[in-house]
Amino acid sequence: MNVEEINEIINANPNLSTALGMEFLSTPEDDTCMARMKVDERNRQPFGFLSGGASLALAENVAGVGSSALCPGCACVGIEVSGSHVKAVAEGDTVTAYARMLHKGTTLHVWNVDIKDSEGDLISNVRVTNYVISHKK
């Protein structure tokens, strides 16, 4: 999945993705996309570990990028995000979100997002449902 056009839109204006340090990556598969995020002062909790909320934001944003790449000209918004955090990640590490589409309907997309640390260990598993809004002209 090519996300370069979406990256240009994201990087053109300040937003949550840029504030938390997310980097979106293209993949060779049409139903997957990826994002990386370094764990630092922008997205950690006071104890020095990746915030669970930042993990959920990463998952929702990578799924949104994926839906947007598949539906040019549409607004794709998260309507449900549900996750389980299974391991802590310390500041200084980098996490990678691997998003795979489970369902592509005309108005709903469902994604499974696994977030892993630099060792490849599972940190969080998140299910994201996006609503696809067509822009009528």
N, CA, C and O atoms as CSV, one atom per row, in Angstrom:
chain,resi,resn,atom,element,x,y,z
A,1,MET,N,N,0.846,-1.170,0.000
A,1,MET,CA,C,0.000,0.000,0.000
A,1,MET,C,C,0.895,1.238,0.000
A,1,MET,O,O,1.788,1.380,0.836
A,2,ASN,N,N,0.641,2.108,-0.935
A,2,ASN,CA,C,1.427,3.323,-1.050
A,2,ASN,C,C,0.762,4.440,-0.240
A,2,ASN,O,O,-0.387,4.800,-0.496
A,3,VAL,N,N,1.483,4.978,0.728
A,3,VAL,CA,C,0.927,6.021,1.596
A,3,VAL,C,C,1.643,7.364,1.419
A,3,VAL,O,O,1.496,8.257,2.254
A,4,GLU,N,N,2.413,7.509,0.345
A,4,GLU,CA,C,3.198,8.738,0.161
A,4,GLU,C,C,2.328,9.983,0.039
A,4,GLU,O,O,2.659,11.017,0.620
A,5,GLU,N,N,1.211,9.910,-0.709
A,5,GLU,CA,C,0.338,11.081,-0.846
A,5,GLU,C,C,-0.286,11.465,0.498
A,5,GLU,O,O,-0.423,12.648,0.813
A,6,ILE,N,N,-0.656,10.462,1.278
A,6,ILE,CA,C,-1.231,10.728,2.602
A,6,ILE,C,C,-0.160,11.356,3.505
A,6,ILE,O,O,-0.458,12.263,4.281
A,7,ASN,N,N,1.081,10.873,3.403
A,7,ASN,CA,C,2.185,11.452,4.185
A,7,ASN,C,C,2.344,12.937,3.895
A,7,ASN,O,O,2.567,13.727,4.812
A,8,GLU,N,N,2.231,13.324,2.627
A,8,GLU,CA,C,2.364,14.736,2.268
A,8,GLU,C,C,1.286,15.575,2.943
A,8,GLU,O,O,1.562,16.671,3.430
A,9,ILE,N,N,0.058,15.060,2.973
A,9,ILE,CA,C,-1.037,15.777,3.625
A,9,ILE,C,C,-0.775,15.887,5.128
A,9,ILE,O,O,-0.949,16.954,5.717
A,10,ILE,N,N,-0.357,14.783,5.743
A,10,ILE,CA,C,-0.098,14.761,7.184
A,10,ILE,C,C,1.018,15.729,7.554
A,10,ILE,O,O,0.905,16.475,8.526
A,11,ASN,N,N,2.089,15.713,6.777
A,11,ASN,CA,C,3.254,16.531,7.114
A,11,ASN,C,C,3.092,18.004,6.752
A,11,ASN,O,O,3.929,18.824,7.128
A,12,ALA,N,N,2.019,18.357,6.020
A,12,ALA,CA,C,1.812,19.750,5.611
A,12,ALA,C,C,1.290,20.624,6.749
A,12,ALA,O,O,1.482,21.840,6.731
A,13,ASN,N,N,0.635,20.019,7.737
A,13,ASN,CA,C,0.039,20.791,8.828
A,13,ASN,C,C,0.265,20.081,10.149
A,13,ASN,O,O,0.255,18.850,10.196
A,14,PRO,N,N,0.469,20.837,11.234
A,14,PRO,CA,C,0.600,20.191,12.553
A,14,PRO,C,C,-0.665,19.401,12.892
A,14,PRO,O,O,-1.777,19.858,12.626
A,15,ASN,N,N,-0.493,18.226,13.473
A,15,ASN,CA,C,-1.616,17.376,13.841
A,15,ASN,C,C,-1.139,16.369,14.883
A,15,ASN,O,O,0.031,16.382,15.267
A,16,LEU,N,N,-2.026,15.507,15.338
A,16,LEU,CA,C,-1.668,14.542,16.373
A,16,LEU,C,C,-0.538,13.613,15.919
A,16,LEU,O,O,0.364,13.305,16.698
A,17,SER,N,N,-0.587,13.175,14.681
A,17,SER,CA,C,0.451,12.268,14.174
A,17,SER,C,C,1.841,12.893,14.264
A,17,SER,O,O,2.788,12.252,14.721
A,18,THR,N,N,1.957,14.131,13.832
A,18,THR,CA,C,3.263,14.787,13.869
A,18,THR,C,C,3.654,15.148,15.301
A,18,THR,O,O,4.830,15.086,15.659
A,19,ALA,N,N,2.670,15.524,16.119
A,19,ALA,CA,C,2.966,15.877,17.511
A,19,ALA,C,C,3.530,14.700,18.296
A,19,ALA,O,O,4.393,14.884,19.154
A,20,LEU,N,N,3.048,13.488,18.010
A,20,LEU,CA,C,3.517,12.297,18.730
A,20,LEU,C,C,4.723,11.638,18.063
A,20,LEU,O,O,5.302,10.709,18.626
A,21,GLY,N,N,5.112,12.102,16.876
A,21,GLY,CA,C,6.292,11.575,16.204
A,21,GLY,C,C,6.049,10.350,15.347
A,21,GLY,O,O,6.940,9.513,15.207
A,22,MET,N,N,4.863,10.224,14.769
A,22,MET,CA,C,4.550,9.063,13.926
A,22,MET,C,C,5.121,9.233,12.530
A,22,MET,O,O,5.131,10.328,11.968
A,23,GLU,N,N,5.601,8.112,11.982
A,23,GLU,CA,C,6.117,8.066,10.609
A,23,GLU,C,C,5.400,6.925,9.902
A,23,GLU,O,O,5.490,5.777,10.338
A,24,PHE,N,N,4.687,7.224,8.812
A,24,PHE,CA,C,3.907,6.222,8.095
A,24,PHE,C,C,4.709,5.659,6.929
A,24,PHE,O,O,5.408,6.390,6.228
A,25,LEU,N,N,4.598,4.346,6.732
A,25,LEU,CA,C,5.433,3.639,5.768
A,25,LEU,C,C,4.582,2.852,4.777
A,25,LEU,O,O,3.598,2.220,5.160
A,26,SER,N,N,4.964,2.892,3.510
A,26,SER,CA,C,4.317,2.088,2.488
A,26,SER,C,C,4.751,0.633,2.632
A,26,SER,O,O,5.813,0.341,3.182
A,27,THR,N,N,3.916,-0.275,2.129
A,27,THR,CA,C,4.223,-1.705,2.145
A,27,THR,C,C,3.926,-2.277,0.769
A,27,THR,O,O,3.187,-1.662,0.000
A,28,PRO,N,N,4.483,-3.441,0.436
A,28,PRO,CA,C,4.190,-4.046,-0.865
A,28,PRO,C,C,2.787,-4.663,-0.954
A,28,PRO,O,O,2.285,-4.883,-2.057
A,29,GLU,N,N,2.155,-4.941,0.180
A,29,GLU,CA,C,0.826,-5.547,0.192
A,29,GLU,C,C,-0.256,-4.468,0.088
A,29,GLU,O,O,-0.116,-3.384,0.654
A,30,ASP,N,N,-1.333,-4.775,-0.639
A,30,ASP,CA,C,-2.423,-3.809,-0.825
A,30,ASP,C,C,-3.309,-3.646,0.404
A,30,ASP,O,O,-4.050,-2.668,0.504
A,31,ASP,N,N,-3.245,-4.588,1.338
A,31,ASP,CA,C,-4.150,-4.539,2.495
A,31,ASP,C,C,-3.420,-4.280,3.803
A,31,ASP,O,O,-3.975,-4.516,4.876
A,32,THR,N,N,-2.187,-3.800,3.730
A,32,THR,CA,C,-1.427,-3.518,4.946
A,32,THR,C,C,-0.709,-2.175,4.842
A,32,THR,O,O,-0.389,-1.704,3.751
A,33,CYS,N,N,-0.467,-1.577,5.993
A,33,CYS,CA,C,0.396,-0.408,6.073
A,33,CYS,C,C,1.083,-0.419,7.427
A,33,CYS,O,O,0.714,-1.190,8.313
A,34,MET,N,N,2.068,0.426,7.584
A,34,MET,CA,C,2.879,0.427,8.796
A,34,MET,C,C,3.142,1.857,9.243
A,34,MET,O,O,3.035,2.809,8.471
A,35,ALA,N,N,3.493,1.969,10.526
A,35,ALA,CA,C,3.924,3.256,11.076
A,35,ALA,C,C,4.939,2.985,12.178
A,35,ALA,O,O,4.879,1.961,12.859
A,36,ARG,N,N,5.872,3.919,12.343
A,36,ARG,CA,C,6.874,3.838,13.417
A,36,ARG,C,C,6.717,5.049,14.312
A,36,ARG,O,O,6.262,6.112,13.891
A,37,MET,N,N,7.114,4.853,15.577
A,37,MET,CA,C,7.091,5.961,16.526
A,37,MET,C,C,8.149,5.710,17.594
A,37,MET,O,O,8.128,4.684,18.274
A,38,LYS,N,N,9.069,6.654,17.733
A,38,LYS,CA,C,10.062,6.571,18.795
A,38,LYS,C,C,9.399,6.942,20.113
A,38,LYS,O,O,8.635,7.905,20.183
A,39,VAL,N,N,9.691,6.180,21.150
A,39,VAL,CA,C,9.135,6.475,22.477
A,39,VAL,C,C,10.008,7.567,23.102
A,39,VAL,O,O,11.184,7.350,23.396
A,40,ASP,N,N,9.406,8.744,23.297
A,40,ASP,CA,C,10.146,9.882,23.847
A,40,ASP,C,C,9.205,10.755,24.669
A,40,ASP,O,O,8.101,10.334,25.016
A,41,GLU,N,N,9.644,11.960,24.976
A,41,GLU,CA,C,8.876,12.839,25.864
A,41,GLU,C,C,7.517,13.219,25.288
A,41,GLU,O,O,6.644,13.666,26.033
A,42,ARG,N,N,7.313,13.052,23.980
A,42,ARG,CA,C,6.030,13.406,23.368
A,42,ARG,C,C,4.938,12.371,23.608
A,42,ARG,O,O,3.753,12.698,23.547
A,43,ASN,N,N,5.323,11.121,23.880
A,43,ASN,CA,C,4.323,10.053,23.915
A,43,ASN,C,C,4.486,9.076,25.085
A,43,ASN,O,O,3.858,8.017,25.114
A,44,ARG,N,N,5.329,9.442,26.040
A,44,ARG,CA,C,5.527,8.550,27.192
A,44,ARG,C,C,4.698,9.027,28.378
A,44,ARG,O,O,4.279,10.183,28.437
A,45,GLN,N,N,4.475,8.133,29.301
A,45,GLN,CA,C,3.814,8.485,30.553
A,45,GLN,C,C,4.878,9.001,31.529
A,45,GLN,O,O,6.066,8.909,31.218
A,46,PRO,N,N,4.508,9.532,32.680
A,46,PRO,CA,C,5.488,10.082,33.622
A,46,PRO,C,C,6.511,9.057,34.129
A,46,PRO,O,O,7.574,9.448,34.610
A,47,PHE,N,N,6.215,7.766,34.033
A,47,PHE,CA,C,7.127,6.734,34.523
A,47,PHE,C,C,8.172,6.325,33.488
A,47,PHE,O,O,9.006,5.463,33.765
A,48,GLY,N,N,8.140,6.934,32.293
A,48,GLY,CA,C,9.145,6.662,31.278
A,48,GLY,C,C,8.785,5.555,30.303
A,48,GLY,O,O,9.642,5.098,29.547
A,49,PHE,N,N,7.535,5.116,30.304
A,49,PHE,CA,C,7.089,4.074,29.378
A,49,PHE,C,C,6.101,4.660,28.369
A,49,PHE,O,O,5.466,5.682,28.630
A,50,LEU,N,N,5.978,4.001,27.215
A,50,LEU,CA,C,5.019,4.414,26.204
A,50,LEU,C,C,3.621,4.465,26.810
A,50,LEU,O,O,3.189,3.515,27.462
A,51,SER,N,N,2.925,5.559,26.596
A,51,SER,CA,C,1.560,5.717,27.085
A,51,SER,C,C,0.618,4.811,26.297
A,51,SER,O,O,0.726,4.692,25.076
A,52,GLY,N,N,-0.308,4.176,27.018
A,52,GLY,CA,C,-1.315,3.360,26.340
A,52,GLY,C,C,-2.155,4.186,25.388
A,52,GLY,O,O,-2.550,3.708,24.324
A,53,GLY,N,N,-2.429,5.417,25.765
A,53,GLY,CA,C,-3.188,6.308,24.884
A,53,GLY,C,C,-2.436,6.621,23.605
A,53,GLY,O,O,-3.041,6.730,22.538
A,54,ALA,N,N,-1.113,6.768,23.702
A,54,ALA,CA,C,-0.303,7.006,22.508
A,54,ALA,C,C,-0.303,5.777,21.602
A,54,ALA,O,O,-0.297,5.903,20.377
A,55,SER,N,N,-0.310,4.589,22.207
A,55,SER,CA,C,-0.395,3.357,21.412
A,55,SER,C,C,-1.709,3.299,20.650
A,55,SER,O,O,-1.733,2.956,19.468
A,56,LEU,N,N,-2.807,3.637,21.331
A,56,LEU,CA,C,-4.112,3.632,20.667
A,56,LEU,C,C,-4.169,4.698,19.573
A,56,LEU,O,O,-4.754,4.471,18.514
A,57,ALA,N,N,-3.567,5.849,19.827
A,57,ALA,CA,C,-3.522,6.900,18.810
A,57,ALA,C,C,-2.718,6.439,17.594
A,57,ALA,O,O,-3.107,6.700,16.455
A,58,LEU,N,N,-1.597,5.755,17.835
A,58,LEU,CA,C,-0.795,5.224,16.729
A,58,LEU,C,C,-1.615,4.243,15.901
A,58,LEU,O,O,-1.607,4.303,14.672
A,59,ALA,N,N,-2.317,3.349,16.571
A,59,ALA,CA,C,-3.131,2.356,15.862
A,59,ALA,C,C,-4.244,3.024,15.062
A,59,ALA,O,O,-4.451,2.694,13.894
A,60,GLU,N,N,-4.960,3.955,15.677
A,60,GLU,CA,C,-6.053,4.615,14.960
A,60,GLU,C,C,-5.536,5.402,13.765
A,60,GLU,O,O,-6.166,5.421,12.708
A,61,ASN,N,N,-4.394,6.048,13.934
A,61,ASN,CA,C,-3.839,6.851,12.845
A,61,ASN,C,C,-3.318,5.995,11.704
A,61,ASN,O,O,-3.527,6.345,10.543
A,62,VAL,N,N,-2.646,4.883,11.991
A,62,VAL,CA,C,-2.141,4.044,10.899
A,62,VAL,C,C,-3.304,3.401,10.145
A,62,VAL,O,O,-3.239,3.259,8.924
A,63,ALA,N,N,-4.364,3.012,10.852
A,63,ALA,CA,C,-5.545,2.465,10.178
A,63,ALA,C,C,-6.222,3.550,9.334
A,63,ALA,O,O,-6.711,3.276,8.238
A,64,GLY,N,N,-6.248,4.770,9.847
A,64,GLY,CA,C,-6.824,5.879,9.085
A,64,GLY,C,C,-6.032,6.182,7.830
A,64,GLY,O,O,-6.611,6.470,6.782
A,65,VAL,N,N,-4.718,6.120,7.928
A,65,VAL,CA,C,-3.866,6.317,6.750
A,65,VAL,C,C,-4.152,5.223,5.724
A,65,VAL,O,O,-4.255,5.496,4.528
A,66,GLY,N,N,-4.281,3.978,6.203
A,66,GLY,CA,C,-4.574,2.873,5.296
A,66,GLY,C,C,-5.905,3.057,4.592
A,66,GLY,O,O,-5.986,2.889,3.375
A,67,SER,N,N,-6.952,3.401,5.334
A,67,SER,CA,C,-8.263,3.615,4.719
A,67,SER,C,C,-8.219,4.782,3.740
A,67,SER,O,O,-8.822,4.713,2.669
A,68,SER,N,N,-7.517,5.843,4.094
A,68,SER,CA,C,-7.407,7.007,3.213
A,68,SER,C,C,-6.660,6.668,1.928
A,68,SER,O,O,-7.015,7.160,0.857
A,69,ALA,N,N,-5.636,5.836,2.027
A,69,ALA,CA,C,-4.893,5.430,0.832
A,69,ALA,C,C,-5.767,4.595,-0.100
A,69,ALA,O,O,-5.623,4.664,-1.321
A,70,LEU,N,N,-6.668,3.809,0.473
A,70,LEU,CA,C,-7.554,2.964,-0.329
A,70,LEU,C,C,-8.753,3.720,-0.891
A,70,LEU,O,O,-9.382,3.260,-1.844
A,71,CYS,N,N,-9.072,4.865,-0.316
A,71,CYS,CA,C,-10.264,5.628,-0.712
A,71,CYS,C,C,-9.914,7.089,-0.952
A,71,CYS,O,O,-10.318,7.952,-0.173
A,72,PRO,N,N,-9.166,7.384,-2.024
A,72,PRO,CA,C,-8.792,8.774,-2.297
A,72,PRO,C,C,-10.029,9.667,-2.421
A,72,PRO,O,O,-11.038,9.269,-3.003
A,73,GLY,N,N,-9.936,10.852,-1.876
A,73,GLY,CA,C,-11.035,11.801,-1.948
A,73,GLY,C,C,-12.084,11.622,-0.875
A,73,GLY,O,O,-13.042,12.392,-0.812
A,74,CYS,N,N,-11.919,10.614,-0.023
A,74,CYS,CA,C,-12.867,10.382,1.067
A,74,CYS,C,C,-12.241,10.801,2.387
A,74,CYS,O,O,-11.019,10.852,2.522
A,75,ALA,N,N,-13.090,11.098,3.349
A,75,ALA,CA,C,-12.632,11.324,4.718
A,75,ALA,C,C,-12.841,10.019,5.470
A,75,ALA,O,O,-13.950,9.484,5.490
A,76,CYS,N,N,-11.792,9.505,6.086
A,76,CYS,CA,C,-11.865,8.243,6.826
A,76,CYS,C,C,-11.616,8.543,8.293
A,76,CYS,O,O,-10.543,9.013,8.670
A,77,VAL,N,N,-12.621,8.266,9.118
A,77,VAL,CA,C,-12.547,8.624,10.530
A,77,VAL,C,C,-12.783,7.397,11.399
A,77,VAL,O,O,-13.627,6.556,11.090
A,78,GLY,N,N,-12.031,7.306,12.484
A,78,GLY,CA,C,-12.189,6.200,13.416
A,78,GLY,C,C,-13.481,6.336,14.193
A,78,GLY,O,O,-13.785,7.406,14.722
A,79,ILE,N,N,-14.255,5.241,14.266
A,79,ILE,CA,C,-15.486,5.271,15.055
A,79,ILE,C,C,-15.430,4.278,16.206
A,79,ILE,O,O,-16.271,4.325,17.104
A,80,GLU,N,N,-14.441,3.370,16.191
A,80,GLU,CA,C,-14.250,2.466,17.320
A,80,GLU,C,C,-12.788,2.050,17.366
A,80,GLU,O,O,-12.196,1.679,16.352
A,81,VAL,N,N,-12.224,2.122,18.556
A,81,VAL,CA,C,-10.852,1.699,18.800
A,81,VAL,C,C,-10.850,0.895,20.092
A,81,VAL,O,O,-11.316,1.371,21.127
A,82,SER,N,N,-10.326,-0.319,20.030
A,82,SER,CA,C,-10.298,-1.178,21.212
A,82,SER,C,C,-8.978,-1.922,21.232
A,82,SER,O,O,-8.613,-2.578,20.257
A,83,GLY,N,N,-8.260,-1.820,22.341
A,83,GLY,CA,C,-6.948,-2.441,22.378
A,83,GLY,C,C,-6.600,-3.082,23.700
A,83,GLY,O,O,-7.185,-2.788,24.742
A,84,SER,N,N,-5.626,-3.969,23.621
A,84,SER,CA,C,-5.060,-4.606,24.805
A,84,SER,C,C,-3.565,-4.350,24.799
A,84,SER,O,O,-2.889,-4.581,23.797
A,85,HIS,N,N,-3.054,-3.871,25.926
A,85,HIS,CA,C,-1.625,-3.621,26.070
A,85,HIS,C,C,-1.040,-4.792,26.858
A,85,HIS,O,O,-1.505,-5.110,27.952
A,86,VAL,N,N,-0.018,-5.429,26.292
A,86,VAL,CA,C,0.504,-6.644,26.916
A,86,VAL,C,C,1.945,-6.525,27.408
A,86,VAL,O,O,2.429,-7.405,28.120
A,87,LYS,N,N,2.636,-5.443,27.034
A,87,LYS,CA,C,4.025,-5.274,27.466
A,87,LYS,C,C,4.373,-3.797,27.450
A,87,LYS,O,O,3.898,-3.052,26.593
A,88,ALA,N,N,5.198,-3.373,28.392
A,88,ALA,CA,C,5.647,-1.982,28.455
A,88,ALA,C,C,6.847,-1.780,27.532
A,88,ALA,O,O,7.614,-2.704,27.262
A,89,VAL,N,N,6.983,-0.547,27.061
A,89,VAL,CA,C,8.119,-0.164,26.228
A,89,VAL,C,C,8.748,1.069,26.855
A,89,VAL,O,O,8.061,2.059,27.107
A,90,ALA,N,N,10.043,1.017,27.106
A,90,ALA,CA,C,10.743,2.127,27.758
A,90,ALA,C,C,11.090,3.233,26.769
A,90,ALA,O,O,11.263,3.003,25.572
A,91,GLU,N,N,11.185,4.431,27.312
A,91,GLU,CA,C,11.621,5.574,26.520
A,91,GLU,C,C,12.952,5.248,25.854
A,91,GLU,O,O,13.825,4.630,26.463
A,92,GLY,N,N,13.102,5.670,24.589
A,92,GLY,CA,C,14.316,5.413,23.824
A,92,GLY,C,C,14.130,4.303,22.797
A,92,GLY,O,O,14.860,4.254,21.807
A,93,ASP,N,N,13.172,3.418,23.015
A,93,ASP,CA,C,12.886,2.354,22.053
A,93,ASP,C,C,11.999,2.925,20.940
A,93,ASP,O,O,11.491,4.040,21.057
A,94,THR,N,N,11.819,2.172,19.884
A,94,THR,CA,C,10.926,2.533,18.794
A,94,THR,C,C,9.907,1.427,18.623
A,94,THR,O,O,10.254,0.246,18.636
A,95,VAL,N,N,8.641,1.808,18.460
A,95,VAL,CA,C,7.593,0.820,18.205
A,95,VAL,C,C,7.162,0.918,16.745
A,95,VAL,O,O,7.239,1.979,16.125
A,96,THR,N,N,6.713,-0.205,16.219
A,96,THR,CA,C,6.203,-0.261,14.848
A,96,THR,C,C,4.801,-0.841,14.883
A,96,THR,O,O,4.560,-1.878,15.502
A,97,ALA,N,N,3.887,-0.169,14.219
A,97,ALA,CA,C,2.500,-0.628,14.107
A,97,ALA,C,C,2.314,-1.281,12.749
A,97,ALA,O,O,2.593,-0.680,11.711
A,98,TYR,N,N,1.842,-2.511,12.769
A,98,TYR,CA,C,1.558,-3.278,11.559
A,98,TYR,C,C,0.036,-3.389,11.427
A,98,TYR,O,O,-0.601,-4.100,12.204
A,99,ALA,N,N,-0.545,-2.695,10.453
A,99,ALA,CA,C,-1.995,-2.674,10.279
A,99,ALA,C,C,-2.390,-3.543,9.091
A,99,ALA,O,O,-1.846,-3.407,7.994
A,100,ARG,N,N,-3.347,-4.438,9.329
A,100,ARG,CA,C,-3.860,-5.310,8.266
A,100,ARG,C,C,-5.372,-5.178,8.215
A,100,ARG,O,O,-6.059,-5.298,9.229
A,101,MET,N,N,-5.874,-4.930,7.014
A,101,MET,CA,C,-7.314,-4.773,6.841
A,101,MET,C,C,-8.009,-6.118,6.978
A,101,MET,O,O,-7.612,-7.106,6.361
A,102,LEU,N,N,-9.056,-6.137,7.802
A,102,LEU,CA,C,-9.867,-7.340,7.969
A,102,LEU,C,C,-11.141,-7.273,7.139
A,102,LEU,O,O,-11.645,-8.301,6.686
A,103,HIS,N,N,-11.663,-6.066,6.939
A,103,HIS,CA,C,-12.906,-5.897,6.182
A,103,HIS,C,C,-12.865,-4.568,5.444
A,103,HIS,O,O,-12.560,-3.530,6.032
A,104,LYS,N,N,-13.179,-4.606,4.137
A,104,LYS,CA,C,-13.266,-3.377,3.345
A,104,LYS,C,C,-14.658,-3.294,2.739
A,104,LYS,O,O,-14.929,-3.868,1.684
A,105,GLY,N,N,-15.535,-2.571,3.423
A,105,GLY,CA,C,-16.865,-2.307,2.898
A,105,GLY,C,C,-16.890,-0.943,2.231
A,105,GLY,O,O,-15.869,-0.260,2.161
A,106,THR,N,N,-18.047,-0.553,1.747
A,106,THR,CA,C,-18.143,0.751,1.095
A,106,THR,C,C,-18.128,1.898,2.098
A,106,THR,O,O,-17.693,3.004,1.778
A,107,THR,N,N,-18.611,1.629,3.326
A,107,THR,CA,C,-18.614,2.694,4.335
A,107,THR,C,C,-17.851,2.326,5.601
A,107,THR,O,O,-17.535,3.212,6.396
A,108,LEU,N,N,-17.548,1.060,5.813
A,108,LEU,CA,C,-16.814,0.643,7.008
A,108,LEU,C,C,-15.582,-0.169,6.639
A,108,LEU,O,O,-15.632,-1.057,5.788
A,109,HIS,N,N,-14.484,0.154,7.293
A,109,HIS,CA,C,-13.246,-0.622,7.195
A,109,HIS,C,C,-12.889,-1.093,8.599
A,109,HIS,O,O,-12.995,-0.328,9.558
A,110,VAL,N,N,-12.470,-2.341,8.723
A,110,VAL,CA,C,-12.024,-2.880,10.008
A,110,VAL,C,C,-10.572,-3.304,9.859
A,110,VAL,O,O,-10.212,-4.010,8.917
A,111,TRP,N,N,-9.740,-2.864,10.802
A,111,TRP,CA,C,-8.306,-3.123,10.786
A,111,TRP,C,C,-7.873,-3.831,12.058
A,111,TRP,O,O,-8.423,-3.586,13.132
A,112,ASN,N,N,-6.888,-4.706,11.935
A,112,ASN,CA,C,-6.187,-5.274,13.086
A,112,ASN,C,C,-4.795,-4.650,13.096
A,112,ASN,O,O,-4.092,-4.672,12.086
A,113,VAL,N,N,-4.404,-4.099,14.229
A,113,VAL,CA,C,-3.100,-3.439,14.331
A,113,VAL,C,C,-2.309,-4.091,15.467
A,113,VAL,O,O,-2.737,-4.086,16.621
A,114,ASP,N,N,-1.154,-4.649,15.120
A,114,ASP,CA,C,-0.215,-5.151,16.119
A,114,ASP,C,C,0.901,-4.132,16.267
A,114,ASP,O,O,1.512,-3.722,15.281
A,115,ILE,N,N,1.161,-3.727,17.493
A,115,ILE,CA,C,2.259,-2.804,17.776
A,115,ILE,C,C,3.358,-3.615,18.450
A,115,ILE,O,O,3.122,-4.305,19.442
A,116,LYS,N,N,4.580,-3.519,17.887
A,116,LYS,CA,C,5.702,-4.305,18.390
A,116,LYS,C,C,6.875,-3.391,18.722
A,116,LYS,O,O,7.025,-2.311,18.152
A,117,ASP,N,N,7.704,-3.851,19.660
A,117,ASP,CA,C,8.903,-3.088,20.012
A,117,ASP,C,C,10.030,-3.424,19.035
A,117,ASP,O,O,9.826,-4.176,18.082
A,118,SER,N,N,11.218,-2.865,19.277
A,118,SER,CA,C,12.341,-3.066,18.357
A,118,SER,C,C,12.846,-4.507,18.341
A,118,SER,O,O,13.558,-4.900,17.417
A,119,GLU,N,N,12.488,-5.295,19.351
A,119,GLU,CA,C,12.863,-6.708,19.396
A,119,GLU,C,C,11.819,-7.587,18.699
A,119,GLU,O,O,12.024,-8.791,18.544
A,120,GLY,N,N,10.714,-6.994,18.284
A,120,GLY,CA,C,9.646,-7.747,17.635
A,120,GLY,C,C,8.620,-8.321,18.592
A,120,GLY,O,O,7.756,-9.097,18.185
A,121,ASP,N,N,8.707,-7.944,19.877
A,121,ASP,CA,C,7.738,-8.421,20.867
A,121,ASP,C,C,6.446,-7.616,20.765
A,121,ASP,O,O,6.471,-6.403,20.555
A,122,LEU,N,N,5.324,-8.303,20.917
A,122,LEU,CA,C,4.025,-7.648,20.872
A,122,LEU,C,C,3.856,-6.737,22.081
A,122,LEU,O,O,4.078,-7.147,23.220
A,123,ILE,N,N,3.461,-5.502,21.819
A,123,ILE,CA,C,3.219,-4.500,22.861
A,123,ILE,C,C,1.722,-4.313,23.054
A,123,ILE,O,O,1.220,-4.327,24.178
A,124,SER,N,N,1.021,-4.136,21.944
A,124,SER,CA,C,-0.427,-3.917,21.969
A,124,SER,C,C,-1.057,-4.543,20.738
A,124,SER,O,O,-0.447,-4.615,19.671
A,125,ASN,N,N,-2.293,-4.994,20.911
A,125,ASN,CA,C,-3.111,-5.433,19.786
A,125,ASN,C,C,-4.356,-4.571,19.798
A,125,ASN,O,O,-5.023,-4.442,20.824
A,126,VAL,N,N,-4.671,-3.977,18.643
A,126,VAL,CA,C,-5.755,-2.998,18.574
A,126,VAL,C,C,-6.645,-3.292,17.370
A,126,VAL,O,O,-6.160,-3.596,16.280
A,127,ARG,N,N,-7.947,-3.196,17.584
A,127,ARG,CA,C,-8.928,-3.299,16.495
A,127,ARG,C,C,-9.463,-1.903,16.260
A,127,ARG,O,O,-9.877,-1.220,17.196
A,128,VAL,N,N,-9.454,-1.473,14.982
A,128,VAL,CA,C,-9.923,-0.137,14.619
A,128,VAL,C,C,-11.002,-0.266,13.549
A,128,VAL,O,O,-10.818,-0.971,12.557
A,129,THR,N,N,-12.123,0.414,13.751
A,129,THR,CA,C,-13.163,0.508,12.735
A,129,THR,C,C,-13.209,1.944,12.242
A,129,THR,O,O,-13.338,2.878,13.033
A,130,ASN,N,N,-13.103,2.115,10.926
A,130,ASN,CA,C,-13.163,3.433,10.304
A,130,ASN,C,C,-14.448,3.583,9.517
A,130,ASN,O,O,-14.926,2.638,8.889
A,131,TYR,N,N,-14.995,4.778,9.562
A,131,TYR,CA,C,-16.149,5.147,8.750
A,131,TYR,C,C,-15.628,5.942,7.568
A,131,TYR,O,O,-14.880,6.904,7.744
A,132,VAL,N,N,-16.019,5.547,6.366
A,132,VAL,CA,C,-15.566,6.188,5.135
A,132,VAL,C,C,-16.656,7.139,4.647
A,132,VAL,O,O,-17.769,6.716,4.334
A,133,ILE,N,N,-16.327,8.403,4.588
A,133,ILE,CA,C,-17.281,9.431,4.184
A,133,ILE,C,C,-16.915,9.912,2.781
A,133,ILE,O,O,-15.832,10.456,2.566
A,134,SER,N,N,-17.822,9.710,1.835
A,134,SER,CA,C,-17.602,10.179,0.462
A,134,SER,C,C,-17.899,11.669,0.401
A,134,SER,O,O,-18.883,12.148,0.963
A,135,HIS,N,N,-17.025,12.389,-0.293
A,135,HIS,CA,C,-17.275,13.808,-0.531
A,135,HIS,C,C,-18.127,13.931,-1.779
A,135,HIS,O,O,-17.702,13.545,-2.867
A,136,LYS,N,N,-19.317,14.462,-1.627
A,136,LYS,CA,C,-20.203,14.643,-2.793
A,136,LYS,C,C,-19.899,15.963,-3.452
A,136,LYS,O,O,-19.719,16.985,-2.790
A,137,LYS,N,N,-19.846,15.926,-4.765
A,137,LYS,CA,C,-19.532,17.156,-5.511
A,137,LYS,C,C,-20.752,17.708,-6.191
A,137,LYS,O,O,-20.672,18.736,-6.862
